[in-house]
Amino acid sequence: MMGAGKSAVGRQLARRLGKTFVDSDHEICERTGVAIATVFEVEGEEGFRQREERVIDELSRRSGMVVATGGGAVLSSATRSHLRDRGLTIYLHARVQDLWQRTRNDRNRPLLACADPRQRLQDLLTEREPLYREVAHLVVNTGKPTVSRLVGTIIEQLGIPADATRDGGDHDPAPASAASA
C-alpha cells in the first residue's frame, strides 16, 4: 500500500542482505522517461498496470534482488502469481491513519488526487488487503518503528542470523508483532 514504507524498508533490507534493490515504480519511470503521474495521465491506470505487470514479471525472474512493488501491483492475478511463486513476498501492513500521515503532503500520488484522499486510502486498503495477504509469505506490521527496526524484525522473522547480514548484529530489532487489519 502506498505509504507503507516498501521502498525505504526494501532499500535497507537489500543493503543488509547484500542484494540489489529495485523499485518497480522507479523502473517504470526509467523505461518510460516520465513520472508515474504522467503515465497515469497519458495511459490511465489500466495502461500503467499493464506496464507494471510486465516489469514485475521480468524482475521476479531474477535472483539476488529485493523488489519494492507499487501498492496496486496485486490487482493483477498474473502479478500475484509471480510474487507468490517466484520469491519471498513480505507485506508491510499499515493502518490507514499511518498511511494518511505518510502520504497526505505527497502530490505525486495519482490515486490520491481526489476530493477525499483519506477515504480513498481506506477504500484502496479494503480492496487490496485480502490480495496482499494472499501473496504474502510474511506479514509485518509497520506501526511506529523506524525503518531500521522494521528491517531487523524482518531479518529476525526470516530466521537469518544477525551476523549473516552486512551490518552484523548492530541493528535494533523490535519484537516481532502480529499484523493487525
C-alpha positions as CSV (number, residue, x, y, z in Angstrom):
1,M,0.0,0.0,0.0
2,M,1.3,3.4,-0.8
3,G,3.0,4.9,2.3
4,A,3.7,1.6,3.9
5,G,7.4,2.0,3.5
6,K,8.1,-0.5,0.8
7,S,10.9,1.5,-0.8
8,A,12.6,2.6,2.4
9,V,12.4,-0.8,4.0
10,G,13.3,-2.6,0.8
11,R,16.4,-0.5,0.2
12,Q,17.7,-1.1,3.7
13,L,16.8,-4.8,3.7
14,A,18.7,-5.2,0.4
15,R,21.7,-3.4,1.8
16,R,21.7,-5.5,4.9
17,L,21.4,-8.8,2.9
18,G,24.0,-7.8,0.3
19,K,21.4,-7.8,-2.5
20,T,20.4,-5.5,-5.3
21,F,17.4,-3.2,-4.6
22,V,14.9,-2.3,-7.4
23,D,11.7,-0.3,-7.0
24,S,9.3,-1.3,-9.8
25,D,7.8,2.2,-10.0
26,H,11.3,3.7,-10.5
27,E,12.0,1.0,-13.1
28,I,8.8,2.1,-15.0
29,C,9.9,5.7,-14.8
30,E,13.3,4.8,-16.1
31,R,11.9,2.9,-19.0
32,T,9.3,5.5,-20.0
33,G,11.3,8.5,-19.2
34,V,8.4,10.1,-17.3
35,A,6.9,10.2,-13.8
36,I,4.3,7.7,-12.8
37,A,1.7,10.6,-12.6
38,T,2.4,11.2,-16.3
39,V,1.9,7.5,-17.2
40,F,-1.4,7.6,-15.4
41,E,-2.4,10.8,-17.2
42,V,-1.5,9.6,-20.7
43,E,-2.3,5.9,-20.4
44,G,-4.7,5.8,-17.5
45,E,-4.5,3.3,-14.6
46,E,-5.1,0.4,-16.9
47,G,-2.1,1.3,-19.1
48,F,0.1,1.8,-16.0
49,R,-1.0,-1.6,-14.6
50,Q,0.0,-3.3,-17.8
51,R,3.4,-1.8,-17.7
52,E,3.7,-2.7,-14.0
53,E,2.7,-6.3,-14.7
54,R,5.4,-6.6,-17.4
55,V,8.1,-5.1,-15.2
56,I,7.3,-7.3,-12.2
57,D,7.2,-10.4,-14.4
58,E,10.7,-9.6,-15.6
59,L,12.1,-8.6,-12.2
60,S,10.6,-11.7,-10.4
61,R,12.5,-13.9,-12.8
62,R,15.8,-12.6,-11.5
63,S,17.6,-13.7,-8.3
64,G,19.6,-11.8,-5.7
65,M,17.2,-8.9,-5.5
66,V,14.8,-7.1,-3.2
67,V,12.0,-5.6,-5.2
68,A,9.5,-3.0,-3.9
69,T,6.4,-3.1,-6.0
70,G,3.7,-0.5,-6.4
71,G,0.8,-0.8,-4.0
72,G,-1.6,-1.7,-6.7
73,A,0.6,-4.5,-8.3
74,V,-1.5,-7.1,-6.5
75,L,-4.6,-6.1,-8.6
76,S,-3.2,-8.3,-11.4
77,S,-3.7,-12.0,-10.9
78,A,-0.6,-12.7,-13.0
79,T,1.5,-10.5,-10.8
80,R,0.1,-12.0,-7.7
81,S,1.1,-15.4,-9.0
82,H,4.6,-14.2,-9.8
83,L,5.0,-12.6,-6.4
84,R,3.7,-15.7,-4.6
85,D,5.6,-18.3,-6.7
86,R,8.9,-16.8,-7.6
87,G,10.2,-15.4,-4.4
88,L,9.5,-14.5,-0.8
89,T,6.9,-11.7,-0.5
90,I,6.6,-9.5,2.6
91,Y,3.5,-7.5,3.2
92,L,4.2,-4.3,5.1
93,H,0.9,-3.8,6.8
94,A,0.0,-0.3,7.9
95,R,-3.1,1.3,9.4
96,V,-5.0,3.9,7.3
97,Q,-4.2,6.6,9.8
98,D,-0.4,5.9,9.4
99,L,-0.7,5.7,5.6
100,W,-2.6,9.1,5.6
101,Q,0.1,10.7,7.8
102,R,2.9,9.5,5.4
103,T,1.2,10.4,2.1
104,R,-1.0,13.4,2.9
105,N,1.5,16.0,1.6
106,D,2.7,13.9,-1.4
107,R,1.4,15.4,-4.6
108,N,2.9,12.6,-6.7
109,R,0.2,10.0,-5.8
110,P,-2.3,9.9,-8.8
111,L,-4.8,7.7,-6.9
112,L,-5.0,10.3,-4.1
113,A,-5.7,13.2,-6.4
114,C,-9.4,13.3,-5.3
115,A,-11.8,15.1,-3.1
116,D,-11.3,12.8,0.0
117,P,-7.8,11.2,-0.2
118,R,-8.1,9.7,3.3
119,Q,-11.3,7.9,2.4
120,R,-9.6,6.8,-0.9
121,L,-6.8,5.2,1.1
122,Q,-9.4,3.4,3.2
123,D,-11.2,2.2,0.1
124,L,-7.9,1.0,-1.5
125,L,-6.8,-0.8,1.6
126,T,-10.2,-2.5,1.9
127,E,-10.0,-3.7,-1.7
128,R,-6.3,-4.7,-1.6
129,E,-5.8,-6.1,1.9
130,P,-7.1,-9.7,1.0
131,L,-4.8,-9.6,-2.1
132,Y,-1.8,-8.6,-0.1
133,R,-2.4,-11.4,2.4
134,E,-3.0,-13.9,-0.4
135,V,0.6,-13.3,-1.8
136,A,2.4,-12.7,1.5
137,H,4.8,-15.2,2.9
138,L,5.4,-12.9,5.8
139,V,3.3,-10.0,7.2
140,V,5.0,-7.3,9.2
141,N,3.0,-4.6,11.0
142,T,4.8,-1.3,10.3
143,G,3.2,0.8,13.1
144,K,5.7,3.3,14.5
145,P,9.1,1.6,14.4
146,T,12.0,3.1,12.5
147,V,13.0,1.6,9.2
148,S,16.0,0.0,10.8
149,R,13.8,-1.7,13.4
150,L,11.4,-3.0,10.7
151,V,14.3,-4.4,8.8
152,G,15.7,-6.0,11.9
153,T,12.2,-7.5,12.6
154,I,12.1,-8.9,9.0
155,I,15.5,-10.4,9.3
156,E,14.7,-11.9,12.6
157,Q,11.3,-13.4,11.3
158,L,13.1,-14.8,8.3
159,G,15.4,-16.6,10.6
160,I,18.6,-15.0,9.3
161,P,21.3,-14.8,12.0
162,A,22.3,-11.2,12.6
163,D,25.9,-12.0,12.0
164,A,25.0,-13.1,8.5
165,T,23.9,-9.6,7.5
166,R,26.1,-6.8,6.3
167,D,25.7,-4.8,9.5
168,G,26.3,-7.9,11.7
169,G,24.3,-7.6,14.9
170,D,24.2,-3.8,15.2
171,H,20.6,-3.4,14.3
172,D,18.0,-2.6,16.9
173,P,15.4,-5.4,16.5
174,A,11.9,-4.7,17.6
175,P,10.0,-7.7,19.0
176,A,8.0,-9.5,16.3
177,S,4.4,-8.3,16.2
178,A,1.3,-9.8,14.8
179,A,-0.2,-7.9,11.9
180,S,-3.4,-6.2,12.5
181,A,-6.1,-5.4,10.0
